[in-house]
Amino acid sequence: MRRGVLSLLVLVLACGDEGEAAKDWDLGGGRELHVDGDVVELRLDDRATFALAGGAVARTYDETPSGPLGIWSFRRSNVVEQPMAAGTSAAEGDRVTVAYAGEGVAGELTVEADGPERTRFRLALTEGDADSLAIGIRCDEAGSFHGFGEQYDATEHRGERFDLFVNEQGIGRDGPVRDVQGDEHTTYFPMPYYLDGRGFGVLVETDRRTLVDVCATDPGLAWLEVTAGAPLEWVVFHGPTPLDVVRQLGDVVGRPAPLPDWAFGTWIGAQGGQEDVLAEMDALEAAEIPVAALWVQDWTGIRMNFDGGFGVQYRWAADDELYPDLAGMIADLHGRDVRFLGYANPFVDPGLPDHHAEMAAMGLLMETPAGEPYVFGAPNGQASHPDLTDPEARAYVVGALRAMVSTYGMDGWMQDFGEWTPLDAVLDDGTDPAEYHQRFVIEWQRMAREALDAERPDGDYAFFGRSGWTGVQEVAQIHWVGDQEADFLPSDGLPTVVPAMLSLGLAGQYNVTHDIAGFSGGPSTKELFLRWTELGAFTPIMRTHEGADKLENWSWEKDAETTAHFRRFARIHGALFDTFRRLADEAQADSAPIVRHLMLVFPEDRATWDVHDQYMLGEELLVAPVLTEGATTRSVYLPEGPWVHLFTGETFTGPATVTVDAPIGTPAVFGRTDRDDLRAIE
């Protein structure tokens, strides 16, 4: 798809059937399909929406994957492209078919209603073979391409080309070696879905790697390519508003589990063993910082990372030396009305005595083509993965996760990783491993959900994952936006958090959080911690992380000014409980994000469509965090209406772009009405 698209378009148009006049077909329910050559346009109540153009392409090729660090690249050779142009159309009832044909290849597009709020498209080959199918989509200047899962550079992606494949994000996203550092589109949670600001959305229904060319090669055409010769299927959500599209998406992919009240409190990351964790809890209480939960990632033991940072042992059992009475410690925290969250990931370490040998003997691990347990390079050196297509392996994993609750009393955990499954593994049920790579992240989240639902059927738990794909929404609860660098860099630091939260919301995941103040690299500075804390206060789940360089990173207790700042904003976060609770409850029915793109609230204001560094909390609060090192002012776009700066009391009138003073401690947060209660908090 990345080569020869302009010449391909000429071939496609040359193959078209010039003899058939334009036709309009009634699909029922106020929808009409307009077919005119290669243009196949869906009209909804006389409103122009999604339109195909440029024909389709069947491709055959040889492809070699590479993913030594969970960052996957694919190299093609022997590529044969077979363009197909749209030809005659016909209807049978409310179903329309459009013939596609080219040299040695042919296909059929079917279009039909899929309920009252969406329309289904399906392109299947009727002649010839292919390793992938691609379809051309008209790029209207009046429209947009928001979404594609969790993205970190922006929310609108016109003019970009990238793959949608579950990846590690890389370290920095800006280096010359993609396999180590990633790029602007390597992401834990991609999704073949976009939302047009005019009020419709498109979801490609596939578990295969999808390639997108968003009006980049040709400003008039976007291409969606799915790496499978099977039929290419997608649904168009009708809207008519962007917020309606998000709801309609949620009706298809599902909605995350509800959150308990305590989840909207402040979570503190603590490590170092039982004595250190309890000492930090004592210090938090002495500092009068409200704490809802401690989350302790090193309960399984400490492992040093390759770069010298602190990691954890990969197992689902406690380190009895670090935590000699973990159950007793958790009971003590519960007595203080503080919850305890742990950590889990799917790596099974052959160097530890806990799980690998037993699971290998039971045949519960993914296997190599030679029938041996698959051991691959992992952050700890080497590891395997459970074969979650095997019911016995699923039961083993769920049992281990349930024991974290039943044995120790945990209230949830970080459900980390999921992106490293090898693409040539042999799976118990015979599933294609390249396709299962995308689904594994869903099944890994499902393991936590099943374990916690079984142990806490009243829903009194919280877990947060990082990886995702279409459908993870129905089994997930919270997603955090991954491992940012502990810096202000726009490639992978603090500035990437806002577009990541916004794009997760567009993808139907409305429970979001992030690491205050980053994870990788560092050490973090005092300024970074203070600014990240301000952002965290206006995020549904306010949560710190000590980071990989935990000894040098700045943290809440480093000096009196930092402690006072953190205490104040933790209290501000607590004062927003009613807002978070209401928005989370409403999202259970309509998927409306808590952290909301301005476009969802002001769809008629085109200036909001490209804003990805500020957001709405629901429809009442506008948050514009300072994301630039050293900045003491902030430029903010205010949509129509009166706006009150919540920390100065000054009133502004939109639509307007204003620059406001934003020294540390005075973030640029605005309300439709005043919130002097927040301003009064010390």
C-alpha positions as CSV (number, residue, x, y, z in Angstrom):
1,M,0.0,0.0,0.0
2,R,3.0,2.3,0.5
3,R,4.2,2.0,-3.1
4,G,2.8,3.0,-6.4
5,V,-0.6,4.2,-5.1
6,L,-0.8,7.0,-7.6
7,S,-0.1,4.8,-10.6
8,L,-2.4,2.2,-9.0
9,L,-5.3,4.8,-9.0
10,V,-4.8,5.4,-12.7
11,L,-5.1,1.6,-13.3
12,V,-8.1,1.3,-11.2
13,L,-9.9,4.1,-12.9
14,A,-9.0,2.7,-16.3
15,C,-10.6,-0.6,-15.4
16,G,-13.9,1.0,-14.4
17,D,-17.2,0.3,-16.1
18,E,-18.1,3.5,-17.8
19,G,-21.3,2.3,-19.2
20,E,-23.5,2.2,-16.1
21,A,-25.3,5.4,-15.1
22,A,-25.3,6.6,-11.5
23,K,-27.8,4.8,-9.3
24,D,-29.4,5.5,-5.9
25,W,-30.5,2.5,-3.8
26,D,-32.8,2.6,-0.8
27,L,-31.4,0.7,2.1
28,G,-34.3,1.5,4.4
29,G,-34.3,3.4,7.6
30,G,-33.5,6.7,6.0
31,R,-30.3,5.5,4.4
32,E,-29.5,5.5,0.7
33,L,-26.5,4.2,-1.3
34,H,-25.4,6.3,-4.2
35,V,-23.3,4.4,-6.7
36,D,-21.5,6.3,-9.5
37,G,-18.5,4.5,-11.0
38,D,-15.9,4.0,-8.2
39,V,-17.8,6.3,-5.8
40,V,-20.1,4.3,-3.4
41,E,-21.5,6.8,-1.0
42,L,-23.7,6.2,2.0
43,R,-26.3,9.0,2.6
44,L,-28.2,9.2,5.8
45,D,-31.4,11.2,5.8
46,D,-29.9,13.1,2.9
47,R,-26.7,13.7,4.8
48,A,-23.5,12.8,2.9
49,T,-21.2,10.6,5.1
50,F,-18.9,7.7,4.3
51,A,-17.9,7.2,0.7
52,L,-15.7,4.7,-1.1
53,A,-13.6,5.9,-4.0
54,G,-10.6,4.7,-6.0
55,G,-11.6,1.1,-6.2
56,A,-10.0,-1.8,-4.3
57,V,-6.8,-3.7,-4.4
58,A,-6.0,-7.4,-3.9
59,R,-2.3,-8.1,-3.0
60,T,-0.1,-11.1,-2.8
61,Y,3.4,-11.0,-1.3
62,D,5.9,-12.6,1.0
63,E,6.2,-11.0,4.4
64,T,8.9,-11.3,7.1
65,P,8.0,-10.1,10.6
66,S,10.6,-8.8,13.1
67,G,9.8,-8.0,16.8
68,P,12.8,-8.7,19.1
69,L,11.5,-6.3,21.8
70,G,7.8,-6.5,21.2
71,I,8.0,-3.7,18.6
72,W,6.9,-5.4,15.4
73,S,8.1,-4.5,11.9
74,F,7.1,-6.2,8.6
75,R,9.0,-6.4,5.4
76,R,7.4,-7.4,2.1
77,S,8.8,-8.8,-1.0
78,N,7.5,-10.2,-4.3
79,V,4.5,-7.9,-4.1
80,V,1.8,-8.3,-6.8
81,E,-0.9,-5.7,-6.8
82,Q,-4.2,-6.4,-8.6
83,P,-6.5,-3.3,-8.7
84,M,-10.2,-3.7,-9.0
85,A,-12.7,-1.1,-10.1
86,A,-16.3,-0.8,-9.1
87,G,-18.8,-1.8,-11.8
88,T,-22.5,-2.7,-11.9
89,S,-24.7,-2.5,-8.9
90,A,-27.9,-4.4,-8.1
91,A,-30.3,-4.7,-5.2
92,E,-32.2,-7.5,-3.6
93,G,-34.6,-6.1,-0.9
94,D,-32.6,-3.8,1.3
95,R,-29.2,-5.4,0.3
96,V,-27.1,-3.8,-2.5
97,T,-24.3,-5.5,-4.3
98,V,-21.6,-3.8,-6.3
99,A,-19.3,-5.8,-8.6
100,Y,-15.6,-5.1,-8.5
101,A,-13.3,-6.4,-11.3
102,G,-9.7,-6.3,-12.5
103,E,-7.2,-8.3,-14.4
104,G,-7.4,-11.9,-13.0
105,V,-9.3,-10.9,-9.9
106,A,-12.9,-10.0,-9.1
107,G,-14.9,-9.2,-6.0
108,E,-18.3,-8.3,-4.7
109,L,-19.2,-5.6,-2.3
110,T,-22.4,-6.0,-0.3
111,V,-24.0,-3.2,1.7
112,E,-26.9,-3.7,4.0
113,A,-28.5,-2.4,7.2
114,D,-27.1,-3.7,10.4
115,G,-29.7,-2.4,12.8
116,P,-31.1,1.1,12.8
117,E,-27.9,2.9,13.7
118,R,-25.3,1.3,11.5
119,T,-24.7,-0.1,8.0
120,R,-22.5,-3.1,7.1
121,F,-20.1,-3.3,4.2
122,R,-18.4,-6.5,3.1
123,L,-15.9,-6.9,0.2
124,A,-15.1,-10.5,-0.7
125,L,-13.1,-12.0,-3.6
126,T,-15.1,-14.0,-6.1
127,E,-12.2,-14.7,-8.4
128,G,-8.4,-14.9,-7.6
129,D,-6.4,-15.1,-4.4
130,A,-4.9,-12.5,-2.1
131,D,-2.8,-12.1,1.0
132,S,-4.5,-8.8,1.7
133,L,-7.4,-6.6,0.6
134,A,-7.4,-2.8,0.5
135,I,-10.3,-0.4,-0.1
136,G,-10.1,3.2,-1.1
137,I,-12.1,5.8,0.9
138,R,-12.8,9.3,-0.2
139,C,-11.0,12.0,1.7
140,D,-13.5,14.9,2.0
141,E,-12.0,18.2,3.0
142,A,-15.1,18.8,5.3
143,G,-14.4,15.5,7.2
144,S,-11.8,14.2,9.6
145,F,-10.1,10.9,10.7
146,H,-10.0,10.9,14.5
147,G,-9.0,7.9,16.4
148,F,-7.3,4.6,15.3
149,G,-7.1,3.5,19.0
150,E,-4.7,5.0,21.5
151,Q,-2.4,7.4,19.7
152,Y,0.1,9.7,21.3
153,D,1.0,12.4,18.6
154,A,-2.5,13.8,17.9
155,T,-6.1,12.7,17.6
156,E,-6.7,13.7,13.9
157,H,-4.5,11.7,11.5
158,R,-5.1,13.1,8.0
159,G,-1.8,13.0,6.1
160,E,-0.3,10.1,8.0
161,R,0.5,6.4,7.2
162,F,1.0,3.7,9.8
163,D,0.2,0.2,10.8
164,L,-2.3,-0.9,13.4
165,F,-0.8,-3.7,15.3
166,V,-0.4,-4.3,19.0
167,N,3.1,-3.2,20.0
168,E,5.3,-2.1,22.8
169,Q,5.4,1.7,22.4
170,G,9.2,1.9,22.3
171,I,11.5,4.1,24.4
172,G,11.1,7.6,23.3
173,R,9.3,7.1,20.0
174,D,11.9,9.3,18.2
175,G,15.0,7.3,17.6
176,P,16.6,6.0,14.5
177,V,16.1,2.3,15.4
178,R,12.3,1.5,15.3
179,D,12.7,-1.9,16.8
180,V,14.0,-0.4,20.0
181,Q,12.6,3.1,20.2
182,G,9.4,2.8,18.2
183,D,7.8,5.7,16.3
184,E,4.9,8.1,16.7
185,H,2.4,5.3,16.0
186,T,3.7,2.3,17.9
187,T,1.1,1.8,20.5
188,Y,-0.2,-0.7,23.0
189,F,-3.8,-0.2,22.0
190,P,-4.3,0.3,18.3
191,M,-7.8,-0.1,16.8
192,P,-9.0,-0.1,13.1
193,Y,-11.6,2.5,13.8
194,Y,-12.0,6.2,13.1
195,L,-14.5,8.9,13.8
196,D,-15.4,11.6,11.3
197,G,-16.2,14.9,13.0
198,R,-19.2,15.3,10.8
199,G,-20.9,12.7,12.8
200,F,-20.2,9.1,11.6
201,G,-17.6,6.4,12.4
202,V,-16.0,3.4,10.7
203,L,-15.0,0.2,12.4
204,V,-13.1,-2.5,10.5
205,E,-14.0,-5.9,12.0
206,T,-10.8,-7.8,12.0
207,D,-8.1,-9.2,14.3
208,R,-5.4,-8.9,11.6
209,R,-2.9,-6.2,11.2
210,T,-4.4,-3.2,9.4
211,L,-2.5,-0.6,7.4
212,V,-3.9,2.9,6.9
213,D,-2.9,5.6,4.5
214,V,-4.9,8.6,5.7
215,C,-4.9,10.8,2.6
216,A,-1.1,10.8,2.7
217,T,-0.1,9.5,-0.7
218,D,-3.1,11.0,-2.4
219,P,-4.9,13.9,-0.6
220,G,-8.2,12.8,-2.1
221,L,-8.0,9.1,-1.0
222,A,-7.5,7.1,2.2
223,W,-6.7,3.4,2.1
224,L,-7.5,0.7,4.6
225,E,-5.7,-2.6,4.1
226,V,-6.3,-5.7,6.1
227,T,-3.6,-8.4,6.0
228,A,-5.9,-11.3,5.2
229,G,-7.4,-12.6,2.0
230,A,-10.6,-13.2,3.8
231,P,-13.5,-10.8,3.3
232,L,-12.9,-7.2,4.3
233,E,-15.7,-6.2,6.6
234,W,-16.6,-2.9,8.3
235,V,-19.5,-1.1,9.8
236,V,-20.4,2.6,9.5
237,F,-22.0,4.1,12.6
238,H,-24.6,6.7,11.7
239,G,-24.2,9.2,14.5
240,P,-25.5,11.9,13.7
241,T,-23.2,13.5,16.3
242,P,-19.6,12.4,17.3
243,L,-20.9,11.6,20.8
244,D,-23.6,9.4,19.3
245,V,-20.9,7.5,17.3
246,V,-19.0,6.8,20.5
247,R,-22.2,5.4,22.1
248,Q,-22.9,3.3,19.0
249,L,-19.3,2.0,19.1
250,G,-19.8,0.9,22.7
251,D,-22.9,-0.9,21.8
252,V,-20.7,-3.1,19.5
253,V,-17.4,-3.5,21.4
254,G,-18.8,-3.4,24.9
255,R,-18.2,-1.2,27.9
256,P,-15.7,-1.5,30.8
257,A,-16.6,-2.8,34.2
258,P,-18.0,-0.2,36.7
259,L,-15.7,1.4,39.2
260,P,-16.1,1.4,43.0
261,D,-16.2,4.7,44.7
262,W,-12.7,4.4,46.2
263,A,-11.2,4.1,42.7
264,F,-11.8,7.9,42.3
265,G,-9.5,8.6,45.2
266,T,-5.7,9.1,45.1
267,W,-3.5,6.0,44.5
268,I,0.1,6.1,45.6
269,G,2.8,3.9,44.1
270,A,4.9,2.4,46.8
271,Q,7.8,-0.1,46.7
272,G,10.7,-1.5,48.7
273,G,9.3,-4.1,50.9
274,Q,6.8,-4.3,53.8
275,E,8.6,-2.0,56.1
276,D,9.1,0.7,53.5
277,V,5.6,0.5,52.2
278,L,4.1,0.9,55.7
279,A,6.5,3.7,56.5
280,E,5.3,5.5,53.4
281,M,1.7,5.1,54.5
282,D,2.6,6.5,57.9
283,A,4.2,9.5,56.2
284,L,1.2,10.1,53.9
285,E,-1.1,10.1,57.0
286,A,1.2,12.5,58.8
287,A,1.2,14.8,55.8
288,E,-2.6,14.7,55.8
289,I,-2.6,13.5,52.1
290,P,-5.9,11.7,51.3
291,V,-5.0,8.2,50.1
292,A,-7.5,5.7,48.7
293,A,-5.1,3.0,47.6
294,L,-1.5,1.9,47.6
295,W,-0.3,0.0,44.6
296,V,2.8,-2.1,45.1
297,Q,4.4,-3.6,42.0
298,D,7.3,-5.3,43.7
299,W,5.2,-7.7,45.9
300,T,6.7,-10.5,43.7
301,G,10.3,-9.4,44.2
302,I,12.8,-6.9,42.8
303,R,14.6,-7.4,39.6
304,M,17.1,-4.9,38.1
305,N,16.4,-3.7,34.6
306,F,19.0,-3.8,31.9
307,D,19.4,0.0,32.1
308,G,19.9,-0.1,35.9
309,G,16.3,0.8,36.8
310,F,14.1,-1.1,39.2
311,G,11.9,-3.8,37.8
312,V,9.9,-6.7,39.3
313,Q,10.1,-10.5,39.2
314,Y,7.8,-12.0,36.7
315,R,5.6,-14.4,38.7
316,W,2.2,-14.5,40.4
317,A,3.5,-15.3,43.9
318,A,4.7,-13.1,46.8
319,D,8.4,-12.5,47.7
320,D,8.4,-13.7,51.3
321,E,11.6,-11.9,52.1
322,L,10.4,-8.5,51.0
323,Y,6.9,-9.1,52.3
324,P,7.0,-11.6,55.1
325,D,3.4,-11.0,56.1
326,L,1.7,-9.6,53.0
327,A,-1.8,-10.6,54.1
328,G,-1.3,-9.0,57.4
329,M,0.1,-5.8,55.9
330,I,-2.9,-5.6,53.6
331,A,-5.3,-6.2,56.5
332,D,-3.6,-3.4,58.3
333,L,-4.1,-1.1,55.3
334,H,-7.7,-2.1,55.1
335,G,-8.1,-1.1,58.8
336,R,-7.0,2.4,57.7
337,D,-9.5,2.4,54.9
338,V,-6.8,2.1,52.3
339,R,-7.0,-0.5,49.5
340,F,-4.1,-2.5,48.2
341,L,-3.3,-3.1,44.5
342,G,-0.6,-5.4,43.2
343,Y,0.9,-6.2,39.8
344,A,0.6,-9.1,37.3
345,N,1.9,-9.7,33.7
346,P,1.7,-12.8,31.4
347,F,5.4,-13.6,31.3
348,V,6.3,-17.0,32.8
349,D,10.0,-16.9,33.8
350,P,11.9,-20.1,33.2
351,G,14.6,-18.9,35.6
352,L,12.2,-18.9,38.6
353,P,10.8,-21.9,40.4
354,D,7.2,-20.8,40.6
355,H,5.3,-21.6,37.4
356,H,7.3,-22.3,34.3
357,A,8.3,-26.0,34.9
358,E,4.9,-26.9,36.2
359,M,3.1,-25.2,33.3
360,A,5.5,-26.7,30.7
361,A,4.9,-30.2,32.1
362,M,1.2,-29.7,31.9
363,G,1.4,-28.4,28.3
364,L,0.0,-25.0,29.3
365,L,2.5,-22.7,27.5
366,M,2.6,-21.5,23.9
367,E,4.8,-23.9,21.9
368,T,7.3,-23.6,19.1
369,P,6.7,-25.3,15.8
370,A,8.9,-28.1,17.1
371,G,6.6,-28.7,20.0
372,E,8.7,-27.2,22.8
373,P,7.6,-24.5,25.2
374,Y,8.2,-21.2,23.4
375,V,10.9,-19.2,25.2
376,F,11.4,-15.8,23.7
377,G,13.3,-12.6,24.6
378,A,11.5,-10.5,27.2
379,P,12.3,-7.5,29.4
380,N,13.6,-9.9,32.1
381,G,15.8,-11.8,29.6
382,Q,13.7,-14.8,28.6
383,A,10.1,-15.8,29.2
384,S,7.2,-17.8,27.9
385,H,3.4,-17.0,27.7
386,P,0.5,-19.1,28.8
387,D,-1.6,-20.5,25.9
388,L,-4.9,-18.9,26.7
389,T,-6.6,-20.8,23.9
390,D,-6.2,-23.9,26.2
391,P,-9.0,-24.0,28.8
392,E,-6.6,-25.6,31.3
393,A,-4.1,-22.8,30.9
394,R,-6.9,-20.3,31.4
395,A,-8.0,-22.0,34.6
396,Y,-4.4,-22.1,35.8
397,V,-3.9,-18.3,35.2
398,V,-7.3,-17.4,36.7
399,G,-6.5,-19.5,39.7
400,A,-3.2,-17.7,40.3
401,L,-4.9,-14.3,39.9
402,R,-7.7,-15.3,42.2
403,A,-5.2,-16.3,44.9
404,M,-3.9,-12.7,44.9
405,V,-7.3,-11.8,46.4
406,S,-8.2,-15.0,48.4
407,T,-4.7,-15.5,49.9
408,Y,-3.5,-12.0,50.4
409,G,-6.6,-9.8,50.3
410,M,-5.6,-7.7,47.3
411,D,-8.3,-5.3,45.9
412,G,-6.9,-5.4,42.3
413,W,-3.7,-4.8,40.4
414,M,-2.0,-3.6,37.3
415,Q,-2.6,-6.1,34.5
416,D,0.6,-5.2,32.6
417,F,1.9,-6.2,29.1
418,G,0.3,-8.5,26.6
419,E,2.0,-7.2,23.5
420,W,4.9,-9.8,23.1
421,T,3.1,-12.9,21.8
422,P,5.3,-14.6,19.1
423,L,3.8,-14.6,15.6
424,D,4.9,-18.2,14.9
425,A,3.7,-19.9,18.1
426,V,1.6,-23.0,17.9
427,L,-1.6,-22.7,19.9
428,D,-3.8,-25.3,21.4
429,D,-6.9,-24.6,19.4
430,G,-5.0,-24.1,16.1
431,T,-5.7,-20.4,15.8
432,D,-3.4,-18.4,13.5
433,P,-0.8,-16.9,15.9
434,A,-0.5,-13.7,13.8
435,E,-4.3,-13.1,14.3
436,Y,-4.2,-14.2,17.9
437,H,-1.5,-11.7,18.7
438,Q,-4.2,-9.1,18.7
439,R,-6.7,-11.1,20.6
440,F,-4.3,-12.2,23.3
441,V,-4.4,-8.7,24.8
442,I,-8.2,-9.1,25.2
443,E,-7.8,-12.5,26.8
444,W,-5.1,-11.3,29.1
445,Q,-7.5,-8.6,30.4
446,R,-10.3,-11.1,30.6
447,M,-8.2,-13.2,33.0
448,A,-8.2,-10.4,35.5
449,R,-11.9,-9.7,35.0
450,E,-12.8,-13.3,35.5
451,A,-10.6,-13.7,38.6
452,L,-11.9,-10.5,40.2
453,D,-15.5,-11.1,39.3
454,A,-15.3,-14.5,40.9
455,E,-13.6,-13.2,44.1
456,R,-15.5,-9.9,44.4
457,P,-18.9,-10.4,42.7
458,D,-20.0,-7.1,44.2
459,G,-17.6,-5.3,41.9
460,D,-15.4,-4.0,44.8
461,Y,-12.2,-4.1,42.9
462,A,-10.1,-2.2,40.4
463,F,-7.6,-3.3,37.8
464,F,-5.8,-1.4,35.1
465,G,-4.2,-2.7,31.9
466,R,-2.2,-1.0,29.1
467,S,-2.7,-3.2,26.0
468,G,-5.9,-3.4,23.9
469,W,-7.6,-4.1,20.6
470,T,-11.2,-4.0,19.3
471,G,-13.3,-5.8,21.9
472,V,-11.1,-5.3,25.0
473,Q,-13.6,-2.7,26.2
474,E,-16.1,-5.3,27.3
475,V,-13.6,-7.2,29.6
476,A,-11.4,-4.2,30.7
477,Q,-12.0,-1.8,33.6
478,I,-9.3,0.9,33.4
479,H,-6.5,1.6,31.0
480,W,-3.5,3.6,31.8
481,V,-1.7,5.3,28.9
482,G,1.5,3.3,29.2
483,D,5.1,4.0,30.0
484,Q,5.9,7.6,29.2
485,E,9.4,9.0,29.6
486,A,9.9,11.0,32.7
487,D,10.4,14.3,30.8
488,F,8.6,17.1,28.8
489,L,9.5,15.8,25.4
490,P,6.6,15.8,22.9
491,S,7.6,12.4,21.5
492,D,7.0,10.3,24.6
493,G,6.9,12.6,27.7
494,L,4.2,14.5,29.5
495,P,2.7,16.1,26.3
496,T,1.7,12.6,25.0
497,V,-0.6,11.9,27.9
498,V,-3.5,14.2,26.8
499,P,-3.9,12.9,23.2
500,A,-3.5,9.3,24.5
501,M,-6.4,9.8,27.0
502,L,-8.5,11.6,24.4
503,S,-8.0,8.8,21.8
504,L,-8.8,6.1,24.4
505,G,-12.1,7.9,25.0
506,L,-12.9,8.0,21.3
507,A,-12.2,4.3,21.2
508,G,-14.8,3.5,23.9
509,Q,-12.5,3.3,26.9
510,Y,-13.7,6.0,29.3
511,N,-11.8,4.9,32.5
512,V,-8.3,6.3,32.0
513,T,-5.3,7.0,34.1
514,H,-1.5,7.7,33.8
515,D,1.7,7.6,35.8
516,I,2.6,10.7,37.8
517,A,5.3,11.5,36.7
518,G,6.2,9.1,33.9
519,F,8.0,5.7,34.1
520,S,11.0,5.3,31.8
521,G,14.2,7.4,31.6
522,G,14.5,10.2,34.1
523,P,15.3,11.1,36.7
524,S,12.1,13.2,36.8
525,T,12.5,16.8,38.0
526,K,10.6,18.7,40.6
527,E,8.8,20.9,37.9
528,L,7.8,17.8,36.0
529,F,6.3,16.2,39.1
530,L,4.4,19.3,40.0
531,R,2.9,19.8,36.5
532,W,2.1,16.1,36.2
533,T,0.3,16.2,39.6
534,E,-1.8,19.1,38.3
535,L,-2.9,17.0,35.3
536,G,-3.5,14.0,37.6
537,A,-5.9,15.9,39.8
538,F,-8.2,16.4,36.8
539,T,-8.0,12.7,35.6
540,P,-10.6,10.2,36.9
541,I,-8.0,8.0,38.6
542,M,-5.1,10.0,40.1
543,R,-2.2,7.7,40.5
544,T,1.6,8.1,41.1
545,H,4.4,5.8,39.9
546,E,7.9,5.9,41.4
547,G,9.3,5.0,37.9
548,A,12.2,2.9,36.9
549,D,14.7,5.3,38.4
550,K,12.8,5.4,41.7
551,L,15.7,6.5,43.9
552,E,16.4,9.6,41.8
553,N,13.0,10.5,40.5
554,W,11.2,13.4,42.2
555,S,8.3,12.4,44.4
556,W,5.7,13.8,46.8
557,E,7.9,13.8,49.9
558,K,11.1,15.3,48.4
559,D,10.5,18.7,50.0
560,A,7.9,20.7,51.9
561,E,6.7,22.6,48.8
562,T,6.1,19.4,46.8
563,T,4.3,17.8,49.7
564,A,2.0,20.8,50.1
565,H,1.4,21.0,46.3
566,F,0.6,17.3,46.1
567,R,-1.7,17.4,49.2
568,R,-3.6,20.4,47.7
569,F,-4.2,18.7,44.3
570,A,-5.1,15.4,45.9
571,R,-7.8,17.3,47.8
572,I,-8.9,19.0,44.7
573,H,-9.2,15.6,43.0
574,G,-11.2,14.4,45.9
575,A,-13.6,17.4,45.6
576,L,-14.3,16.3,42.1
577,F,-15.6,13.0,43.2
578,D,-19.3,13.7,42.4
579,T,-18.3,14.8,38.9
580,F,-16.2,11.6,38.3
581,R,-18.9,9.4,39.8
582,R,-21.7,10.8,37.7
583,L,-19.7,10.8,34.5
584,A,-18.6,7.2,35.1
585,D,-22.1,6.0,35.8
586,E,-23.4,7.8,32.7
587,A,-20.7,6.2,30.6
588,Q,-22.0,2.7,31.5
589,A,-24.9,3.5,29.3
590,D,-23.5,5.8,26.6
591,S,-19.7,5.3,26.6
592,A,-19.3,9.1,26.7
593,P,-15.6,9.6,27.8
594,I,-14.9,11.2,31.2
595,V,-11.8,12.9,29.6
596,R,-13.6,14.2,26.6
597,H,-12.4,15.6,23.3
598,L,-13.7,19.1,22.8
599,M,-15.2,18.0,19.4
600,L,-17.5,15.7,21.3
601,V,-19.0,18.6,23.2
602,F,-18.8,21.3,20.5
603,P,-19.1,19.3,17.2
604,E,-20.2,22.4,15.2
605,D,-17.1,24.3,16.2
606,R,-14.5,23.2,13.7
607,A,-11.8,24.9,15.7
608,T,-12.2,22.1,18.3
609,W,-11.5,19.3,15.9
610,D,-7.7,19.7,15.9
611,V,-7.3,20.4,19.6
612,H,-5.4,17.6,21.3
613,D,-3.6,19.3,24.2
614,Q,-6.7,20.2,26.3
615,Y,-9.9,18.4,27.1
616,M,-13.3,18.6,28.8
617,L,-14.3,16.8,31.9
618,G,-17.8,15.9,30.9
619,E,-19.5,19.0,29.5
620,E,-18.7,21.5,32.4
621,L,-15.0,21.7,33.0
622,L,-12.2,22.6,30.4
623,V,-8.7,21.5,31.3
624,A,-5.6,22.9,29.6
625,P,-2.6,21.5,31.4
626,V,0.8,23.1,31.1
627,L,2.9,20.6,29.1
628,T,6.0,22.7,28.3
629,E,9.0,22.8,30.5
630,G,9.5,26.3,32.0
631,A,6.2,27.7,30.8
632,T,4.3,30.0,33.1
633,T,1.5,30.9,30.7
634,R,-0.9,28.7,28.7
635,S,-2.7,29.4,25.4
636,V,-6.2,28.0,25.6
637,Y,-9.0,27.7,23.1
638,L,-12.4,28.4,24.7
639,P,-15.5,27.4,22.7
640,E,-18.6,29.5,22.7
641,G,-20.1,30.8,25.9
642,P,-18.9,32.2,29.2
643,W,-16.0,30.5,31.0
644,V,-14.7,31.1,34.5
645,H,-11.1,30.4,35.4
646,L,-11.5,28.2,38.4
647,F,-8.2,29.3,40.1
648,T,-8.4,33.1,39.5
649,G,-12.2,33.7,39.2
650,E,-11.6,35.7,36.0
651,T,-14.4,35.3,33.3
652,F,-13.8,34.9,29.6
653,T,-16.1,34.7,26.6
654,G,-15.7,32.3,23.8
655,P,-15.2,31.4,21.1
656,A,-11.7,32.8,21.6
657,T,-8.1,31.8,22.0
658,V,-6.7,33.3,25.2
659,T,-3.4,33.3,26.9
660,V,-3.6,33.1,30.7
661,D,-1.0,33.1,33.4
662,A,-0.4,29.5,34.6
663,P,2.4,29.4,37.2
664,I,2.8,26.2,39.1
665,G,-0.2,25.8,41.3
666,T,-2.5,27.8,39.1
667,P,-3.4,25.4,36.2
668,A,-5.6,26.6,33.3
669,V,-8.9,25.1,34.2
670,F,-12.2,26.7,33.3
671,G,-15.8,26.0,34.1
672,R,-19.2,26.9,32.6
673,T,-19.9,28.2,36.0
674,D,-17.6,29.0,38.9
675,R,-16.3,26.4,41.3
676,D,-15.0,28.5,44.2
677,D,-15.0,25.4,46.3
678,L,-11.9,24.2,44.3
679,R,-10.3,27.6,44.5
680,A,-10.6,27.6,48.3
681,I,-8.8,24.3,48.8
682,E,-5.3,24.5,50.4
